[in-house]
Every structure is written in C-alpha cells, then in structure tokens.
C-alpha cells in the first residue's frame, strides 16, 4: 500500500509546527487568517491523497458517471429550454466534482487525527468507513438521475411541465407521526410550465408524490411523466384523475409507516392529457404506472437476488407496459432468461401490516375511483433486463414501449 497520504500528512504537520499561531487541540481549533489558506491547501492534499490511495477505483467510476450525467443534463436543458436542473446538495457536489463530493466526509476524521483522538491506522480505517457508504449511496442516486434524463432525451421531449408543489409547501405545517394518517386533505395546484427541474429532495416527508417532470414527446405523440425518488405521501389530495387506474394502498386513518414496502426506482406514466398524470400518489392511492424502471449498479446484483425486488414491485403495481431493469454491468444469460415473461400471481405478496387493502366494493364506495382492471389469477410478468452501462442508446426499448398504445 502506498504511503503517499502519510507524506502529505507530514507536510501538514511541518506547516503547523512552523506556524505556532495555529492551535489545534481537543478543546479548540484556531486558524488565523494569514495561515488559513496554506493550512487548508495541505489539509486538502492529505484527504485527496488518501482518497486516491485507498479508493481510486471508486473515484474513477464516479468520474465516468459525472461525465455521463453532465452530458445527459445538458441535452435535457437544451431541448426543454430549462434554466437549471436541481439536485440535493450532497449529490450535486458528487456529480459536479466527484473528488469534492467524496472527500467531504474525511474532514472531521482528519481533524480527529490532528487532535490526537485517533492514530494514523485508525484514520485510514475511518476514511474507508466514511467513503465507501457515501460512494455507494451517491453513485446509485447519480446513476438513477442519469437514467431518468437519458430516457427523457430519447423521447424527443418538449413542453416541460409539473405540478408546482412548492406553491403550497410553505403553507403546510409539518405533521407529527401520529398525524400522518391521510385525514388532512389539501388542494393540489394545477400543472404548470416548468423552468427548473428538481430531481431528488433534501430528506423529510413528502405531502404528495408528484411527477418529477411531464413532457410532450414528439416520438410518442403523447405526454409522458417520469417520477423518481418515490416515497410515501403524508396527505390526501382533493382530486385524483378518474381517467386513470388507482391502487388503494392504505385506508384513511391508518397511521403512516415507513420501510414496510420498498418502492421502485422510477415509474413512467403516459397520457393524452398532462393534468391526468401530474399526481402519482397521495396518502392512500397510487396511480397504476405504464412502466416501472429499476436501476442496478452492482456487478453481482442478480446473484444477490436483486431480481426478487423487481418482481415484487411488478406484482404490486402491475405496470401496463412492463418493467425494465437498467443494469450497469452485463448479467449472466440465466438472468436474461429469468427476466423474460414468466407466470406470476396477480395478487402481490405484501406484508400484512404494510397497507390496509379494502375490497374493491369498499374502495369504490369510499373514493369513487376506478378499481384496477380485472386480471386472471395467473398472469405473465413482462420484465426486461437491459445491459446499459452508460450508453443512452441502449435505453431505446423503454422509449419504444412507450410508443405502444
């Protein structure tokens, strides 16, 4: 193992020793203005060295993702005449400059080393424990954003729209856990033109799950809505389109619960009217998607049972045009065969405490919504695995499926 980071650390220690006005102890940190730039130049060099030394492979992968994301983002901004594509802060750092995004978790660890709280070997271990989970989370999130934008690019999109949820967010008080029961009903704003596309959010609960973006597709001659970052909604909408099929996922008054069901990475809706696909879900209803998109970034995802989640998502939401798995790495032939249409029960296996699912009669009586289409007790799963890497053209089957009536 290289000791390059230790050499950089020695230079930092020498700088501190030559500038006694610098005070770094367990109880305080004093960096006068005249020595601060020099200190942080050497400080950053240590963190960069250990990042390159111990996580060079991840850094190279992150740079490939960053370049691919930037190309897709620029194409979307140009075609849709967007001013900005907004990302959560940590993901923005990572995709704009992977080195900057990955090195940030190391700051406090290096100060711990300087203060004598940990030894050099412990710093190495702490660095790995900080970088590896951060990389895994950010890389997966970044790959999903790249996939979403790349699918948009293939649709020959124009006329970007979305429900401007920010118009009401400021008026909504945060709900306590015991208030997340869907009793609170809010008026959802109408769909409006979009100038800034927001992908992801900075944590916290969501009031409604709305489409990330709605575009008119010249390729399909319909409106297409793509939604990522799917999560449970905490409030009930005053209106859901009666032209769509909706699944009742829980009864009103049943307290909100987390981490019971893992949602898919993305859903895609297509329609002749954009206002019918602005809302994806509220507290108790989820719109039946036309397509489910799942992203798999690890080379051994199939061997580790990653297709099982895909099947569960498919069985629960029954996408009209099928599910597509976007795999960054090639998969065995057996995986491709298993992803082909196979028999499946039409009734999803959902944990008994996940949702309260009333009978169709009860659902229609209480909501006035269309019940999901009647289906036979045994159906075919329409699941397609696409080996994509970072090649946008390999996502074409998704755009082709959306062109079907």
SEZA-641819 format. One record per residue: x, y, z of N, C-alpha, C in turn; residue in one letter. Coordinates in steps of 0.2 Angstrom, whole numbers, plus 5000, padded with zeros to 4 digits. Atoms other than C-alpha are relative to their C-alpha. Example, Ala and Ser with C-alpha at 12.3 -4.5 7.8 and 13.67 -1.06 7.14 Angstrom:
2
500449945000506249785039500450065000a499649944999506849955036499650055003s
// end
This chain:
405
500449945000500050005000500450065000x499749945000500650174996500050045006x500149964994501050295010500050074998x500049935003500850454999499650045005x500449964996499450515011500450025006x499649984994500750505026500550054998x499649955002501950605016499750075000x500449935000500650745013499950025008x500149994993500250725032500650035003x499449984997502050755037500150084998x499949935002502050915026499550055004x500549964996500450975035500350015007x499749994993501250945052500650045001x499449955001502851035047499750075000x500349935001501751185042499750035007x500349984993500851185059500650025005x499449994996502551175068500350064999x499649935001503251325059499550065001x500549954999501651425062499749995007x500250014994501451425081499350035002x500649974999499951535080499449964998x500550055001498951385074499949965006x500150044994498151295088499549954998x500550055001497351135086500049955006x500050044994496851045102499349975000x500750034999495450935108499550055002x500549954998494651085115499950064995x500149945005494851215101500449994994x499649995006495451255084500050074998x499949935001496251425080500450004993x499649995006496751465062500050074998x500049935002497251645060500050014992x500149995007496851725043500649994996x499449995004498651745037500349934999x499850075001498951555039499549954997x500650045001497251485035500149974993x500050035006497451465016500649954999x499550055001499151375017499849945004x500250064996498451265031499549954996x500550045004496951205020500249984994x499750035006497951185005500449935001x499650064998499051055014499549955003x500650054997497450985023499749974995x500450035006496550955007500449954996x499550055004498150874999500049935004x500050064997498050745013499449964999x500650035001496250705011500049974992x500050025007496450694992500549944999x499650055000497950584994499849935002x500350064997497050455005499549984996x500650015005495550464993500349964994x499750035006496650424978500449935002x499650064998497750294988499549945001x500450054998496350194995499349994996x500650015003494850224984500050034993x499949985007495550254967499549974995x500550035005494350134958499350035001x500649974999492850214966500050074997x500049945003493450384961500050004992x500050005007493750334943499349994997x500750015002491950264942499650065001x500449944999491250424949500150054995x499849955006492150524936499749984994x500350025006491450424922499250015001x500749984999489650444930499950074999x500149925000489950634932500050024993x500049985007490450654914499349984996x500650035003488950544908499450055002x500549964998487750644919500050074997x500049935003488350814913499850004993x500250005007488150764895499250004999x500750015000486350704898499650065002x500349944997485950854909500050064995x500049955004486550974896499549994994x500550015006485550894882499350015002x500749984997483950904893499950075000x500149924999484251084897499950034994x500149975007484451124879499449994997x500650015004482951034872499450025004x500649984996481751084886500150085002x499949934999482551264887499950015008x500049994993482751244906500650045003x499549964997483751364917500449965004x499650044995484351234929499749935002x500250074997484251054935500350005007x499850004993484251054954500149935003x499950064997484950914964500150015008x499849994993485150884983500750025001x499449974999486650964990500649954999x499550055000487750814993500149974993x499950035006487350734976500250054995x499749955004487650904967500850005001x499250004999489450904975500349944996x499750065003489750724969500050004993x500050005008489150744951500450064997x499649945003489950914948500749995001x499250014999491650864955500049945005x500050054996491750684962500550005006x499550004995493350714971499750045006x500249954994492550864981499449965003x500650034997490950754984500249955005x499850064996491950604991500450025006x499549994995493250695001499750045006x500349964994492050795012499949965006x500150044994491650655024500749995004x499450014997493550655028500250065004x499849944997493650825035500149995008x500050014993493150785053500549955002x499550064998494250625053500750035000x499449975000495750725048500250045006x500049964994495450845062500149965006x500050044995495250705074500849975001x499350025000497050645069500450055002x499649944998497750815071500050015007x500149994993497050825088500249955005x499750054997497750665093499449955003x500550054997496050575096500049934997x499950075003496450435084500750004997x499450015003498050365077500049994992x500050005008498650355058499649944998x500450065002497950175056499350015001x500749994998496350225064499750054995x500249955005496250375052499849964993x500150045006496450255037499349965000x500650044999495050145044499450045000x500549955000493950295047499850034994x500149975007494250365030499649954996x500450055004493650195022499350005002x500750014998492150185033499650064999x500449945002491650365028499950004993x500149995007491950355010499649944996x500350055003491350185005499250005000x500849995000489450205011499850064996x500249945004489450385004500149994993x500050015007490050324987499549964998x500550045003488850184986499350045000x500649975000487350294991500050064994x500049945005487850444979500149974993x500050035006488350334965499449974997x500650035002486750244965499550054998x500549955001485750404966500250044994x499749975006486850484952499849964994x500250045006486550334941499350014998x500850005001484650344943499950074997x500149935003484750534939500250004992x499850015007485750494923499549964996x500550045004484550364918499350044998x500649965001483050474920500150054995x499949955005483750614910500249974993x499950035006484350494897499449974996x500650025002482650424895499650064997x500349945002481950594893500350024993x499749985006483250634879499749964994x500250045006482650484869499350014998x500749995002480850544869499950064996x500149935004481150704859499650045003x500549964995480450804873499950074998x500149935000479650974873499550025005x500649984996478451074883500149975008x499950034993479151034901499550035005x500549984995477851044915500149965006x500050034993477550994933499550035004x500549974995476351014947500550055005x499649964995477151164957499950005007x500250014993477051094974500350055004x499749954995478151224981499550065001x500549954999476651344979499649995007x500450024994475851254994500449985006x499650034995477351185003500150055006x499949954995477651345013499450015004x500649994996475851345019499849945004x500250064996475851165026500549995006x499650014994476451135043500349935000x499750075000477550985047499549965004x500450054996476550835053500449965005x499750054995476950735068499849934998x500150075003477050555066499349975001x500750034999475350525074499550044996x500549965005474550655061500149974993x500050035007475150555046499649944999x500550055001473550465043499650024994x500449995006472950545027499450045001x500649964999471550645036500050074997x499949935002472250815031500050004992x500149995007471650855013500250074998x499749945002472550985003499850014992x500149995007472151064986500650004996x499450005004473451024973500050054995x500049955006473951164961500049964993x500050035006473651134943500750004997x499450005004475051084931500250064997x499849945003476151224925500649994996x499350015004477651254913500550005005x499550014995479251214921500750034997x499349975002480951314920500549975004x499450034996481951224934499749935001x500150074999481951034935500349985006x499750024993482150974953500049925000x500050074999482750794955500349985007x499850024993482850724972499850065005x500249954994482450814989500549995006x499550004995483450855004499749975007x500350044994482550725016499450035002x500649984997481050745026499449964996x500650035003479250685022499850044994x500349975006478350725006499250015001x500749994999476550795006499649964994x500350045005476150714989500649984995x499550025005477150614976499850034993x500249975007477050714960500649984995x499550025006477950684943500650045001x499449965000479750744943499950054994x500149965006479350804925499549974996x500450035005478050794912500250044994x499949975006478450824894499649984994x500350025006477650814877500549964996x499550035004478550684867499850004993x500150005007478750704849500049934997x499950075003479250524847499449965001x500650044999477650454855499450044999x500649955002476450604851499650005006x500450004994475850594869500450045006x499649984994476350664886500349955004x499750054996477550574897500250035006x499849984994477850594915500549955003x499550044997479350524924500150025007x500049984993479450514943500649955003x499550034996480950464953500050025008x500049984993481350474972499349985003x500750014998479750384976500049985007x500150014993479150384994499350015002x500649994998477650385004499850075001x500349934999476550535004499650015007x500349994994475850605020499350035000x500749965001474250705014499649974995x500550035005472750665004499850064995x500149955005472450764988499250014999x500749995001470750844985499849974993x500250025007470750774967500549954997x499650045004471450624958499649984993x500350005007471050594939499649935000x500450065001469650474936500149974993x499950035007470350434919500649955001x499550054999471750334927499849955005x500150054995471850174937500450015006x499749984994472250194955500049945005x500050054995472850064968499950035007x500149974993472150094986500649965004x499550034997473750064996500050005008x500250014993473050105013499450045002x500649964998471550165022500150065003x500049944996471250335028500049995008x500050014992471650345047500549955002x499550054998472950205046500650045000x499449964999474550285053500549984995x499450015005475950315041500549965003x499450044998477350185042500550004995x499450005004479050185035500349934999x499650065001480150055027499649935000x500450065001478749925025500049974993x500050025007478749925006500550044997x499549965004480249974995499750014993x500349985006479650074981500549994994x499550015006480350054963500450074999x499649955001481650174957499750064996x500449955004480550264944499449974998x500650025003478850254937499950054994x500149955006478350324920499249994998x500750005002476550374915500050044993x500149965006475950424898499350014999x500749995001474350504893499950064995x500249955005473450624881499950075003x500149944996473150754895500550005005x499450004994474650814906499750005007x500350004993473450854920499849945003x500250074997473050674922500649965003x499550044998474750624926500550045004x499649964996475350764937500149975007x500050034994474950674953500149924999x499850085000475750494956499749975006x500350034994475150464973499950055006x500149964994474450534989500049955006x499950054994474250455006499749934999x500450075000473050315001500049974993x500150025007473150304982500750004996x499450005005474550264969499749984993x500250005006474250284951500449944996x499750065004474550124940500450024995x499549985005476150154930499949974994x499950035007476350124912500749955000x499450035000478150074915500450015007x499650004994479250034930500750004998x499350005002481150074929500449985006x499650014994482349994941500750004998x499349995002484250034941500449955005x499650054997485549904946500750024999x499349975002487349974948500549955002x499550054998488249824956500149954995x499950055005489049694945499749935002x500350064998488349554956499350005003x500649984997486649624959499549944999x500550055002485749474950500249945005x499850054996486749344960499850015007x500249984993486249434976499350005001x500750005000484449414972499650074999x500349935002484149594965499449994996x500650015004482849524953499349995004x500650024995481649474968499750075001x500349944999481349654972499650034994x500349985006480949694954499449964999x500750045000479649554954499550025004x500549984995478849614969499750074998x500249935002478749794963499549994994x500450015005478049724947499349975002x500650034997476749614956499550055003x500449964996476149754967499750064995x500249955004476049894954499749994993x500350035007475649794938500150054994x499949955006476449914925499749984994x500350025006475449914910500449984994x499550015005476949914898500649965002x499550044997478049814909500550035004x499449984996479649834920500650004996x499450015003481349874914500650015005x499450004996482949844923500650034997x499549975003484349954919500749985004x499450034997485949864923500750034997x499449975002487649954923500549954997x499650055002488549784921499749954996x500350065003488249634910499849955005x500350064995487249494918500049944996x499950075003487349304915499349994996x500550025004486249234902499449975004x500650024995485149154916499650065002x500349944997484749324922499550034994x500449985005484149374905499449964999x500650045000483049224904499550005005x500550004994482349244921499650075000x500349945001481949424916499450004995x500550015005480849364902499449995003x500650014997479049354904499949935003x500150064997478649224917499350005004x500650004996477049174927500150035007x500049974994476549264942499350015003x500649984997475149284954499850074999x500349935001474049434951500050045006x500149974993473949464970500750015003x499349994997475549544977500149975007x499950024993476349474992500350065004x499949944996476349625003500049985008x500150014993476749615022499350025003x500749994998475149605031499950075004x500049934997475549765041500250064996x499749945004476149865026499450054999x500649955002474449935020499449965002x500750025000472649915023499750004994x500350005007471849855007499349975000x500750024999469949855007499849964994x500350045006468849754995499950054994x500249955005468549834978499450045001x500749974999466749874983500250065005x499849954995467449974998500450054997x499649955003468750064988499650044996x500449965004467550124975499550045004x500549964996466250174988500350065004x499749954996467450274998500350054996x499649955004468450354984499750024994x500249985007467450354968500549994995x499550015005468950294959499949944996x500050075004469250164946500449955004x499650054997469750004953500549974995x499550035005471249914945499649954996x500450055004470749814930500049935002x500150074998470149644932500649964996x499550045003471549514929499949935002x500150084998471649324929500549995006x499650024994472349234944500849994998x499350015002473949194934500150054994x499949955005474749324923500849994998x499350015002476449344914500350075002x499649944998477749464921500450024994x499749975006478349574907500650045003x499449974997480149614914500649994995x499550005005481549664903500750035003x499349984997483449674908500450034994x499649965005484449804898500750015003x499349984998486349804900500250064996x500049935002486649984898500750035001x499449964999488250044906499850075000x500249935000488250224902499850024992x500249995007487650204884499250024999x500749985000486050304882499649974995x500450035005485550224866499849935002x500350074998485350054875499450015004x500749994996483850134884499450004995x500550005005482950134867499449965001x500650044999481749994872499550035004x500549974996480950094885499650054996x500449955004480550234873499649974995x500450045005479950104860499449985004x500650024996478750034874499550055001x500549944999478050204877499750024994x500349985006477650224859499449954998x500550055001476450074860499350035003x500749984997474550114863499949975007x
// end
